[in-house]
Amino acid sequence: MFDSYEVDGLFDEVFAAPGKTRKHYAPVVRQLSALDSAAMDRRRRMADVTFRNQGITFTVYKDAAGVEKIFPFDLVPRIIPADEWTTIERGLVQRITALNLFCQDIYHDQKILHDKIIPAELIYGAKMFRREMIGVDVPRNIYIHICGSDLIRDKTGQYLVLEDNGRTPSGVSYVLENRAVMKRVFPNLFSQYRVRAIEDYPYNLLRTLRYVAPAHAINDPSIAILTPGVYNSAYFEHSFLARQMGIDLVEGQDLLVDNGFVYMRTTAGLRRVDVLYRRVDDDYLDPLCFRSSSVLGVAGLMNAFRLGNLAIVNSVGTGVADDKAVYPYVPDMIKFYLNQEPILANVPTYICARDKDRKYVLDNLDKLVVKSTNESGGYGMLMGHQATKEERSEFATKIKADPRNFIAQPVVELSQHPSLIEDRFEGRRVDLRPYILYGEKPIVMPGGLTRVALRKGSLVVNSSQGGGSKDTWVLEEKGSAVAKSSAPVVVDE
């Protein structure tokens, strides 16, 4: 099934060159090569049935063929050696620390603006900058408690940060379910490796939520997850995490605010809520403060938050750190707040709000990826090298009309990884979304969500654009990549 596999001049996660397996992948390649297409198809059907039976789905709002989809699962695991992961982990901890300091600064002293490290107009013009948060103290001075930073690898194999998701990052439930399914479908593969466990994520998340509880509830806080409801694309994840942590899953209509405190309606009467893990965007949280037409939030919620009677995770206003036009300044934040050099590099980025950058972007649309600064999920994006002349002209008009709303980046040829396509393995582009918790101390989940662009040649890995996912294995320690097995491992040198 690997006979026709092509490396295509990209950085391949499994093969260093055609026919030459990277050492830490040798046992996987050996076992998969011993299976025929029928055996792989049986395993694929087993995985699909498991996902369907457990309701592991996501929602595509604009798909006329149906809203709810089974999340495509790729059977070939991604493996990250311990030494690579050590660098990734250090870089992610450094990054979330700087982003939290940035949020604290931007809503209080604004030193980074006074020192002109970041242009003030860029911040004040950010859609997700919340003036309502200026001067508001948040529990433990933590704004971004849960972050999902998207990593890619370029042609040389260097890890780069593509973006940070500091509002309501999704996908961690698929990471946990992918691991459970993989253990059922390919139990023998795990005997060849010492893979770091990920099953303690819900426990670590619960500890993070408890850590930021208000002072009046520090010993036994009442915690709930606020969901927009069953029609939200990530509802499976909301209900999954609530079950795993043993906390309540609530909608806005289940809550009310009385005398500056938030309460949950229950069959036994009202029960106070101290920590709210919200999966609802800022705009919809409180109709008295933000969008008045919202029926997803709770009237008076922001007042309880400002009074210190409620912790909101992630905090209101963290979207300013998500803004794609602010992303290019994260290395500067790291130097400014931590006096350190960035461990993980950014992708070079052109900010269309700058005259010089905008001119370059408009002159080179056929060579760039253009992104809307506040869109996600692969929407509001132009892949210039694949777009038609009409599509590029349309985007040029949008950029000229609203430069602040766009950034551009050179096309980065993402690394590829073997994926099971019909009856053979073919290379497909991948990225990686690790999840970082920031409570009493930063905790990086060992692994994360490897997303796969299942369409041949595509660079877009989002599930809403036809992508799937893989189980991601982080190996225990350097030198223990391959456990002893009865069969010899042959590796091409």
Rosetta blueprint (number, residue, H / E / L):
1 M L
2 F L
3 D L
4 S L
5 Y L
6 E L
7 V L
8 D L
9 G L
10 L L
11 F L
12 D E
13 E L
14 V L
15 F E
16 A E
17 A E
18 P L
19 G L
20 K E
21 T E
22 R L
23 K H
24 H H
25 Y H
26 A H
27 P H
28 V H
29 V H
30 R H
31 Q H
32 L H
33 S H
34 A L
35 L L
36 D L
37 S H
38 A H
39 A H
40 M H
41 D H
42 R H
43 R H
44 R H
45 R H
46 M H
47 A H
48 D H
49 V H
50 T H
51 F H
52 R H
53 N H
54 Q L
55 G L
56 I L
57 T E
58 F E
59 T E
60 V L
61 Y L
62 K L
63 D L
64 A L
65 A L
66 G L
67 V L
68 E E
69 K E
70 I E
71 F L
72 P L
73 F E
74 D E
75 L E
76 V E
77 P E
78 R E
79 I E
80 I E
81 P L
82 A H
83 D H
84 E H
85 W H
86 T H
87 T H
88 I H
89 E H
90 R H
91 G H
92 L H
93 V H
94 Q H
95 R H
96 I H
97 T H
98 A H
99 L H
100 N H
101 L H
102 F H
103 C H
104 Q H
105 D H
106 I H
107 Y L
108 H L
109 D L
110 Q L
111 K H
112 I H
113 L H
114 H H
115 D L
116 K L
117 I L
118 I L
119 P L
120 A H
121 E H
122 L H
123 I H
124 Y H
125 G L
126 A L
127 K L
128 M L
129 F L
130 R L
131 R H
132 E H
133 M H
134 I L
135 G L
136 V L
137 D L
138 V L
139 P H
140 R H
141 N H
142 I L
143 Y L
144 I L
145 H L
146 I E
147 C E
148 G E
149 S E
150 D E
151 L E
152 I E
153 R E
154 D L
155 K L
156 T L
157 G L
158 Q L
159 Y E
160 L E
161 V E
162 L E
163 E E
164 D E
165 N E
166 G L
167 R L
168 T L
169 P L
170 S L
171 G L
172 V H
173 S H
174 Y H
175 V H
176 L H
177 E H
178 N H
179 R H
180 A H
181 V H
182 M H
183 K H
184 R H
185 V H
186 F L
187 P H
188 N H
189 L H
190 F H
191 S L
192 Q L
193 Y L
194 R L
195 V E
196 R L
197 A L
198 I L
199 E L
200 D L
201 Y H
202 P H
203 Y H
204 N H
205 L H
206 L H
207 R H
208 T H
209 L H
210 R H
211 Y H
212 V L
213 A L
214 P L
215 A H
216 H H
217 A H
218 I L
219 N L
220 D L
221 P L
222 S L
223 I E
224 A E
225 I E
226 L E
227 T L
228 P L
229 G L
230 V L
231 Y L
232 N L
233 S L
234 A L
235 Y H
236 F H
237 E H
238 H H
239 S H
240 F H
241 L H
242 A H
243 R H
244 Q H
245 M H
246 G L
247 I L
248 D E
249 L E
250 V E
251 E L
252 G H
253 Q H
254 D H
255 L E
256 L E
257 V E
258 D E
259 N L
260 G L
261 F E
262 V E
263 Y E
264 M E
265 R E
266 T E
267 T L
268 A L
269 G E
270 L E
271 R E
272 R E
273 V E
274 D L
275 V E
276 L E
277 Y E
278 R E
279 R L
280 V L
281 D L
282 D H
283 D H
284 Y H
285 L L
286 D L
287 P L
288 L L
289 C L
290 F L
291 R L
292 S L
293 S L
294 S L
295 V L
296 L L
297 G L
298 V L
299 A L
300 G L
301 L H
302 M H
303 N H
304 A H
305 F H
306 R H
307 L L
308 G L
309 N L
310 L L
311 A E
312 I E
313 V E
314 N L
315 S L
316 V L
317 G L
318 T L
319 G H
320 V H
321 A H
322 D H
323 D L
324 K L
325 A L
326 V L
327 Y H
328 P H
329 Y H
330 V H
331 P H
332 D H
333 M H
334 I H
335 K H
336 F H
337 Y H
338 L H
339 N L
340 Q L
341 E L
342 P L
343 I L
344 L L
345 A E
346 N E
347 V L
348 P L
349 T L
350 Y E
351 I E
352 C L
353 A L
354 R L
355 D H
356 K H
357 D H
358 R H
359 K H
360 Y H
361 V H
362 L H
363 D H
364 N L
365 L H
366 D H
367 K H
368 L E
369 V E
370 V E
371 K E
372 S E
373 T L
374 N L
375 E L
376 S L
377 G L
378 G L
379 Y L
380 G L
381 M E
382 L E
383 M E
384 G L
385 H L
386 Q L
387 A L
388 T L
389 K H
390 E H
391 E H
392 R H
393 S H
394 E H
395 F H
396 A H
397 T H
398 K H
399 I H
400 K H
401 A H
402 D L
403 P H
404 R H
405 N H
406 F E
407 I E
408 A E
409 Q E
410 P E
411 V L
412 V L
413 E L
414 L L
415 S L
416 Q E
417 H E
418 P E
419 S E
420 L E
421 I E
422 E L
423 D L
424 R E
425 F E
426 E E
427 G E
428 R E
429 R E
430 V E
431 D E
432 L E
433 R E
434 P L
435 Y E
436 I E
437 L E
438 Y E
439 G L
440 E L
441 K L
442 P E
443 I E
444 V E
445 M L
446 P L
447 G L
448 G L
449 L E
450 T E
451 R E
452 V E
453 A E
454 L L
455 R L
456 K L
457 G L
458 S L
459 L L
460 V L
461 V L
462 N L
463 S H
464 S H
465 Q H
466 G L
467 G E
468 G E
469 S E
470 K E
471 D E
472 T E
473 W E
474 V E
475 L E
476 E L
477 E L
478 K L
479 G L
480 S L
481 A L
482 V L
483 A L
484 K L
485 S L
486 S L
487 A L
488 P L
489 V L
490 V L
491 V L
492 D L
493 E L
